Amino acid sequence: MTTLRRRPLLTVLPAVTAAALILGVSGCGDTTDSTRQSDAAVQQALDGVIEQGIPGAQLVISDPSRGTRIIRAGTGNTATDEPIPDDARVRIGSNTKAFVSTVVMQLVDDGLLDLDMSIEHYLPGTVVGNGNDGNRVTIRDLLQHTSGLTDYLAAGGARPEDIKPGQLLVGTSAQPSEHFSPTELVDIAMSLPPGPAAKDKAVYSNTNYILLGMLIEKVTGRPAAQEITTRIIDPLGLMDTYFPASRETQIRGSHPQGYHPIDGIQVDVTDGDVSWADTAGAMVATGADLNTFFTALLRGDLVSNDRLAEMKHTVPFDRSPQDSYGLGLVRVNSSCGKEIWGHGGGIPGFGTSGGVDTTGRAVTLTLNHIPMSEDAFVAAQRVVDAAMCEE
């Protein structure tokens, strides 16, 4: 990622997240030349994250030559001081977008979708009002964040005063208590004028992926969560990955507690209705499952070679100028020159980052607190870089 100052992860309203911690791994230390030294370097980097006030960190490294290993630091529960479990399930935030984009590309492979057709063609009357026009927004635009549509989470440039009382993200709760439908989330975005649609630059907006979830359901006749399950989760055997059921508030199975600052106090926000994130960021998985998913996707197991090539066609990215955004994938260059593909995600209580390099090494870093400062964010980057650049 860039060595310049990065955009804060929580960009507009201090008590909530835009569900969009993007992976970043550059600008870090030297690579090491032995297993012992490399694991020590990773452990040191993990300890550096804890020093920045993050309660716990877990790194899952899946390597073709060495198998999978897990390195951790800190605590998964500040009340009991238990570590993050090896099989920890966490909310993966915007990594959900990579699952959604994969299903969309499968539907293109199936001849059911055209990337360059407008969203108005598929969802007539949905993107309309206040200058929003679905005729000017293609499916490709939604996938690549070149639509210009304002983020319903107000992270795409909307001012806090533009969000009406009672609407999403107003107040001090990290997890809104209300239950939201995808249509309600899009309606919030449509109540605000769009930004300029720069077709040659990704301007991140969670609204795009809520619309893509609605599109999947319209084309298939089945909810996006069901399509993600039958097309990706089940075929890959991702036993610890799922899309939460409607109004489901707890994380199933083994998991750490997730924390978020509210009014200056560290609050446990593990449980909550994440319908507000939906197909932009509601899924749950383990680090090992994320490694399996991204490895399979980038190996060409889930979409055709042509579709994968389109997913890897990138444009500059507003959230990290030295990285680039494809169709649900982010491309990052490591400090040792490796090309890494993945996504990343942040949602109150949890942050995940990582990716897969060209050798097949996959890395996922899980934190049970979103990095809230520049130093914490850079410390998290160093962990991924240390794991990716070891020999």
KOLMARGU-6913 format. One record per residue (C-alpha): residue in three letters; x, y, z. Coordinates in steps of 0.5 Angstrom, whole numbers, plus 500, padded with zeros to 3 digits. Example, Ala and Ser with C-alpha at 12.3 -4.5 7.8 and 13.67 -1.06 7.14 Angstrom:
BEGIN
<ala,<525,491,516>> <ser,<527,498,514>> 
This chain:
BEGIN
<met,<500,500,500>> <thr,<502,507,500>> <thr,<507,510,504>> <leu,<503,517,504>> <arg,<498,518,509>> <arg,<492,513,508>> <arg,<485,515,509>> <pro,<482,513,516>> <leu,<478,507,516>> <leu,<472,510,520>> <thr,<472,516,515>> <val,<465,520,517>> <leu,<462,518,523>> <pro,<466,516,529>> <ala,<462,510,532>> <val,<461,506,526>> <thr,<465,503,520>> <ala,<464,503,513>> <ala,<466,495,513>> <ala,<472,496,508>> <leu,<479,495,511>> <ile,<482,494,505>> <leu,<489,489,505>> <gly,<495,493,505>> <val,<502,490,506>> <ser,<508,494,503>> <gly,<513,499,506>> <cys,<515,494,512>> <gly,<521,490,514>> <asp,<526,486,511>> <thr,<525,478,509>> <thr,<528,473,513>> <asp,<532,466,510>> <ser,<530,461,515>> <thr,<523,458,518>> <arg,<525,460,525>> <gln,<527,467,523>> <ser,<521,468,519>> <asp,<516,466,524>> <ala,<520,470,529>> <ala,<519,476,525>> <val,<512,475,524>> <gln,<511,474,531>> <gln,<515,480,533>> <ala,<510,484,528>> <leu,<504,481,531>> <asp,<507,483,538>> <gly,<507,490,535>> <val,<500,490,533>> <ile,<498,489,540>> <glu,<503,494,542>> <gln,<498,499,538>> <gly,<492,497,543>> <ile,<489,492,539>> <pro,<487,486,544>> <gly,<488,480,540>> <ala,<491,478,533>> <gln,<492,472,529>> <leu,<495,470,523>> <val,<494,464,518>> <ile,<499,462,513>> <ser,<497,457,508>> <asp,<503,455,504>> <pro,<504,450,498>> <ser,<511,448,501>> <arg,<510,448,509>> <gly,<502,447,510>> <thr,<498,451,514>> <arg,<501,454,521>> <ile,<498,459,526>> <ile,<501,465,529>> <arg,<498,469,535>> <ala,<499,475,540>> <gly,<495,478,545>> <thr,<488,476,547>> <gly,<481,474,544>> <asn,<477,476,550>> <thr,<479,481,555>> <ala,<475,479,561>> <thr,<478,472,561>> <asp,<485,473,557>> <glu,<484,467,553>> <pro,<487,467,546>> <ile,<484,467,540>> <pro,<482,460,538>> <asp,<486,457,532>> <asp,<479,455,529>> <ala,<476,462,530>> <arg,<470,465,526>> <val,<470,472,525>> <arg,<466,477,522>> <ile,<470,478,515>> <gly,<467,485,513>> <ser,<468,487,506>> <asn,<471,480,504>> <thr,<464,479,503>> <lys,<465,483,496>> <ala,<470,478,493>> <phe,<465,472,494>> <val,<459,477,491>> <ser,<463,479,485>> <thr,<465,471,484>> <val,<458,469,484>> <val,<456,475,479>> <met,<462,473,475>> <gln,<459,466,475>> <leu,<453,468,472>> <val,<456,472,467>> <asp,<460,465,465>> <asp,<453,462,465>> <gly,<450,467,460>> <leu,<445,470,465>> <leu,<449,477,466>> <asp,<452,482,462>> <leu,<457,486,465>> <asp,<456,492,461>> <met,<449,492,461>> <ser,<446,498,466>> <ile,<443,496,473>> <glu,<437,499,470>> <his,<436,494,465>> <tyr,<436,488,471>> <leu,<433,492,477>> <pro,<428,498,474>> <gly,<427,504,478>> <thr,<432,502,483>> <val,<437,507,482>> <val,<433,513,481>> <gly,<432,520,484>> <asn,<437,526,487>> <gly,<441,525,480>> <asn,<442,518,481>> <asp,<440,514,474>> <gly,<441,507,474>> <asn,<441,507,466>> <arg,<448,510,467>> <val,<451,505,472>> <thr,<453,498,469>> <ile,<454,492,473>> <arg,<462,493,471>> <asp,<461,500,475>> <leu,<458,496,481>> <leu,<463,491,481>> <gln,<469,496,480>> <his,<466,502,485>> <thr,<466,506,478>> <ser,<459,508,479>> <gly,<459,514,483>> <leu,<453,512,487>> <thr,<454,515,494>> <asp,<456,510,500>> <tyr,<449,509,504>> <leu,<454,508,510>> <ala,<456,516,509>> <ala,<463,514,507>> <gly,<463,516,500>> <gly,<463,523,501>> <ala,<456,525,504>> <arg,<456,529,510>> <pro,<454,527,517>> <glu,<448,532,517>> <asp,<446,529,510>> <ile,<443,523,514>> <lys,<437,524,517>> <pro,<435,523,524>> <gly,<433,515,525>> <gln,<437,513,519>> <leu,<443,508,519>> <leu,<449,510,523>> <val,<446,516,527>> <gly,<447,515,534>> <thr,<453,512,538>> <ser,<452,505,537>> <ala,<457,501,533>> <gln,<452,496,531>> <pro,<445,499,529>> <ser,<439,496,533>> <glu,<435,496,527>> <his,<434,491,522>> <phe,<435,493,515>> <ser,<433,490,508>> <pro,<437,491,502>> <thr,<432,496,499>> <glu,<432,500,505>> <leu,<440,501,505>> <val,<439,503,497>> <asp,<434,508,499>> <ile,<438,511,504>> <ala,<444,512,498>> <met,<438,514,493>> <ser,<436,520,498>> <leu,<443,523,497>> <pro,<446,526,490>> <pro,<451,521,487>> <gly,<458,523,486>> <pro,<462,524,480>> <ala,<462,518,476>> <ala,<470,517,474>> <lys,<470,511,470>> <asp,<478,510,471>> <lys,<478,510,478>> <ala,<475,506,484>> <val,<471,510,489>> <tyr,<469,506,494>> <ser,<462,505,496>> <asn,<458,499,499>> <thr,<452,501,496>> <asn,<455,498,490>> <tyr,<455,491,493>> <ile,<448,492,496>> <leu,<445,493,489>> <leu,<449,487,486>> <gly,<446,482,492>> <met,<439,485,489>> <leu,<442,483,482>> <ile,<444,476,484>> <glu,<437,475,487>> <lys,<433,478,481>> <val,<437,474,476>> <thr,<437,467,480>> <gly,<431,467,484>> <arg,<434,466,490>> <pro,<437,470,495>> <ala,<445,472,494>> <ala,<447,468,501>> <gln,<444,462,498>> <glu,<448,463,491>> <ile,<454,464,495>> <thr,<453,458,499>> <thr,<451,453,494>> <arg,<456,456,489>> <ile,<462,457,493>> <ile,<462,455,500>> <asp,<459,448,499>> <pro,<464,446,493>> <leu,<470,449,497>> <gly,<468,445,503>> <leu,<468,452,507>> <met,<465,449,514>> <asp,<467,455,518>> <thr,<464,460,513>> <tyr,<457,462,512>> <phe,<452,468,511>> <pro,<448,470,517>> <ala,<441,468,517>> <ser,<436,474,518>> <arg,<436,477,525>> <glu,<442,472,527>> <thr,<446,476,532>> <gln,<451,471,535>> <ile,<457,468,531>> <arg,<456,461,531>> <gly,<462,456,534>> <ser,<469,458,536>> <his,<470,465,536>> <pro,<474,471,540>> <gln,<470,477,542>> <gly,<470,483,538>> <tyr,<471,490,541>> <his,<470,497,539>> <pro,<471,504,542>> <ile,<464,508,544>> <asp,<465,514,547>> <gly,<472,513,549>> <ile,<470,506,552>> <gln,<472,500,549>> <val,<466,496,548>> <asp,<464,488,546>> <val,<461,489,540>> <thr,<461,481,538>> <asp,<454,480,538>> <gly,<449,484,533>> <asp,<444,485,527>> <val,<449,486,521>> <ser,<443,486,516>> <trp,<446,494,515>> <ala,<452,490,512>> <asp,<449,485,508>> <thr,<452,483,501>> <ala,<457,489,502>> <gly,<460,486,509>> <ala,<456,481,513>> <met,<459,474,512>> <val,<463,470,517>> <ala,<469,466,516>> <thr,<476,463,519>> <gly,<482,465,517>> <ala,<484,458,514>> <asp,<477,459,510>> <leu,<479,465,507>> <asn,<486,463,505>> <thr,<482,457,501>> <phe,<477,461,498>> <phe,<482,466,495>> <thr,<487,461,493>> <ala,<481,457,489>> <leu,<479,464,486>> <leu,<486,466,484>> <arg,<487,459,481>> <gly,<481,459,477>> <asp,<477,454,480>> <leu,<471,458,481>> <val,<471,462,475>> <ser,<473,462,467>> <asn,<480,464,465>> <asp,<476,470,462>> <arg,<472,472,468>> <leu,<478,472,472>> <ala,<482,476,467>> <glu,<477,481,468>> <met,<477,481,475>> <lys,<484,482,475>> <his,<483,488,471>> <thr,<484,494,475>> <val,<484,502,476>> <pro,<487,506,481>> <phe,<484,506,488>> <asp,<481,512,492>> <arg,<483,509,499>> <ser,<490,507,497>> <pro,<493,510,491>> <gln,<499,506,490>> <asp,<494,500,490>> <ser,<489,498,485>> <tyr,<482,495,485>> <gly,<479,490,480>> <leu,<472,487,480>> <gly,<472,485,487>> <leu,<479,484,488>> <val,<485,489,490>> <arg,<492,488,487>> <val,<498,490,492>> <asn,<505,490,491>> <ser,<509,487,497>> <ser,<515,490,500>> <cys,<519,485,497>> <gly,<516,486,490>> <lys,<511,480,490>> <glu,<504,481,487>> <ile,<498,480,492>> <trp,<491,479,490>> <gly,<485,479,496>> <his,<481,484,499>> <gly,<480,485,506>> <gly,<475,487,511>> <gly,<473,491,517>> <ile,<466,491,521>> <pro,<466,493,528>> <gly,<469,488,533>> <phe,<474,485,527>> <gly,<479,487,522>> <thr,<482,482,517>> <ser,<487,483,511>> <gly,<491,479,507>> <gly,<491,476,500>> <val,<495,470,496>> <asp,<501,471,492>> <thr,<503,468,485>> <thr,<507,462,489>> <gly,<500,460,492>> <arg,<502,463,499>> <ala,<496,465,502>> <val,<495,470,509>> <thr,<490,472,513>> <leu,<491,477,519>> <thr,<485,477,524>> <leu,<484,483,529>> <asn,<479,483,534>> <his,<479,491,534>> <ile,<479,495,527>> <pro,<486,499,527>> <met,<483,506,529>> <ser,<490,510,528>> <glu,<495,510,523>> <asp,<500,507,527>> <ala,<496,501,528>> <phe,<494,500,521>> <val,<501,500,519>> <ala,<503,495,524>> <ala,<498,491,521>> <gln,<501,492,515>> <arg,<507,489,517>> <val,<505,483,519>> <val,<502,481,513>> <asp,<508,483,509>> <ala,<513,479,514>> <ala,<509,473,512>> <met,<508,474,505>> <cys,<516,476,504>> <glu,<519,470,508>> <glu,<523,465,504>> 
